Amino acid sequence: MAGDGSEALATSVRARYPVALIDEFQDIDPQQYRIFRRLYGDQPDCGLFLIGDPKQAIYAFRGADIFTYMQARDDSARAGHRYSLTVNQCSGSRLIEAVNCLFAPAQAPFIYQDYIGFEPVALGPTADERPLRIQGVEPVPLQFWMLQINQENQTRKTPVSIRADAALTEAAQACAGYIADLLDQADAGAVTIGDSALKPSDIALLVRTHREGDLVQQALRACGISSVSLSEDSVFATEDAEELTTLLQALAAPHDAGRVRAALATTLLGRNAADLAQLSDDGPAWEELLTRFRSYRDCWQQQGIMVALQTLLAAERIPARLLRRPNGERRLTNLLHRNPESELPTSRIARLSEAEIRADLDTLAARAPDAIEIRALPLPGGGPWLEGRIAPARLTPREFRSTINAGWRVASYSGLVRGDESERPDFDAAAVLPVPEAEPGDPTDPVFALPAGTQAGRFLHQLFQDLDFPHAAGEALTRTVRDLLDRYGGLGTGRAADRDWTPVVEALVTNVLEIWLDPAASLRLRDIAAADRILELEFHFPLAGLSPESLSAALAVSEARADAAAGLGFEPMHGLMHGFIDLVFRYQGRFYIVDYKSNRLGDRLPAYGQDGLRVAVRHHRYQLQYLIYTLALHRFLGWRLPGYDYQTHCGGVYYLFLRGMRPHTGPRYGVWYDRPSCDLIEALDRLFGGGQDLS
């Protein structure tokens, strides 16, 4: 941490985080430690706590640096604040005894003895609460398995070497066979940890090199046991890293159809050419997929990339897809890889004979006979792990005795109106409705030339989500519009795709922000600060009971809206009402709903007058949509706002038909405003909340 502004940055960090605790400190590198020393060194009002295991730093686990640990040890010693943990809270008592017995007699069990010694530890109070038992007996916790030299070599007086390849293969097979035998016994209830049967996830294997790890994995695979590993190889050099890069690029720009299709074509998501062609022809399916990608992007921005990737892995079923492929465990490991393990050095053992090695080990075991055992390498087991499988004749299906409530569902405005339930925001339709004839001499406006359709609708909705209304002007507006156009690959097709729509979009934005929505109250979007806005408010509220008849009965409270549900034919339901509100804003103590409508109603301004808007609102049943939105806001404010009162705090609904808004005309064109009565909202609240049939 150096250079201009470094002291200001350090002061800011210390003010926000006066105390820092670094667990697994042995894993950090020199540069990271220099940063923390710069932040917290010689700062009496701050604290830096380092917790680490120096023995891991010795062997460079996860790229640890021993000299960084030594420097930190000296620094803490000078400050008089160095402590050791003397109790092992995780291991069993006999394993603690074995480790103490193994290391305590050595004069210098680790390198850099002046800095790192061995300190025997005491056992914790829960050390033996959940012991491993095999056939009811606790095994010796530290076992040395001896590779056997051929009998004919035993008579020789000179030491005999064992071929490394053969020894490694034999050891890997013995290890895998022993694990398979343990798991088979566990399936029969004979191997337990505490009161629970041993599971594969309870077992970990430590190896010295990546090659040894591969040998063990191959042996495990031959025994029918899947495993994942962390290795020293650079995961960034793998095909999986390239595919993950492609996927991340799609998440960063979920509106870029090209990037999304490239991600879909990876083996991670598994779409082939036929799948991609089918998606191109299936608008709803493509929209649903893009919505999922946007949700992952939002999760990334709000909770971090790891949470987003874990969510994506589960939702897109990537682990299951990879595990069906050859070497799937390896590929899944690469995808989940965190730190490389270094090889142990809208170290060379001296050349000793087998007898000398065995004598040394026997001497060690004699010091703790209940904790250390020397035994011959187990012979490979009799076959693969059965994974609890039993003869097919003994399998019987369980009888389903519960009932499925077909009436419970997640409903939405689009589901009530069109029957297409969706988890995504309801973007406005692109259909062109009959419009009034243009007035003689009425000139065309470039805004009316903007392409229509789903792509343009998504673009305009996203644009108004991204804008900071008070500052959306000049270069800032131009930059935002151009960046979003680049992400969407422009607008339209054919000649429309080649046109630079930036000036036209800027004009549309300016029209929308500058128009007086309510001239009497001096209300316009330009004056709404970010702190007074909630963007794309998602809601779920309980739906106790609903049918077309009960909904019509509730709407009858308002004569003007009595026919808002006329002709609907959805099945009676209960469950949750779900939706998204483009914008909720606060102005002078009142809360307003805004829904952006990019519908093209015509290419002249009169098409967006109140008569034209009334036709569009009725045709698309927008009245029902904003009644649901108003009820959602009513309930939301009732939970969140002390002293809430509908008459006082709800300002109404603005449906903004973006193409028809012009500041010089005021709200006469392009602006549809309504404020449902309190009686109607309370009637809907009673209906949705209790399911009362008001007919």
NORRA-V55230 format. One line per field, one symbol per residue. ss: DSSP state (a for helix, b for strand, c for the rest). psi: psi as a letter, one per 20 degrees, with the letter a starting at -180 (. if undefined). Layout:
BEGIN
ss=???
psi=???
END
This chain:
BEGIN
ss=cccccaaaaaaaaaaaccbbbbccaaaccaaaaaaaaaaaccccccbbbbcccaaaaaccaaaccaaaaaaaaaaaaaacccccccbbccccaaaaaaaaaaaacccccccccccccccccbbccccccccbbbccbccccbbbbbccccaaaacccccccccaaaaaaaaaaaaaaaaaaaaaaaacccbbbccbbccaaacccccccaaaaaaaaaaaaaccccccccccccaaacaaaaaaaaaaaaaaccccaaaaaaaaccccccccaaaaaaaaacaaaaaaaaaaaaaaaaaaaaacaaaaaaaaaaaccaaaaaaccccaaaaaaaaacccccccccccccccccaaaaaaaaaaaaaaccccbbbbbcccccccccccccccaaacccccccccccccbbbbcaaaaaacccccccccccccccccccccccccccaaaaccccaaaaaaaaaaaaaccaaaccaaaaaaaaaaaaaaaccccccaaaacccaaaaaaaaaaaaacccbaaacbcaaaccaaabbbbbbbbbbbbbbcaaaaaaaacccaaacccccccccccbbbbbbbbbbbbbbbccbbbbbbbbcccccccaaaacaaaaaaaaaaccaaaaaaaaaaaaaaaaaaacccccaaaabbbbbbbbaaaccaaaaaaccbbbbcccaaaaaaaaaaaaaccccc
psi=nrrpihhhggggghhhmhpppoqlhiiqrggghhghghgipknhjrpopporohhhhgjkpkjqohhgggghggghghikmpqqoipoihrqhhhggggghghgipgmhqrlhhhoapoqqqqrhkhkhmqppokipprphoppppppqqhhihiqiqqpqppggggggggggggghggggghghhhjjipqocjqqpqhiipqpprhrhghgggghghghhjkpqrqqpriqohijrhhgghhggghhhhhmiiohghghghhirigikpahhghgghhinggggghghgghhhhgggghhiqhggghggggghjlgghghiiqqkhhghhgghjpfpqpqpp..qppqoqrhhgghgghhgghhhmhihppprqpqqqriarpiljqrphhippqppoirqpoiiprorrghghgijmpqjrqnqqqjqpqpqqqqqpjoqqphhiipqrrgghggghghghhhqoghjmrbhgggggggghhghikaparchhhiqojghghggggggghiqohnhhjlpqhhjorhijqppmopqpqqnhpprhghghghhihohhjhjhjpiqkqqqrrdqpqrppgppqppliqpqppppojpoiajqhhhjrhghhhgggggjkhghgigggggghggghhhhopkppghhioiapooonhhjpphiibjhpiooqqnqqhgghhghggghhikpoj.
END
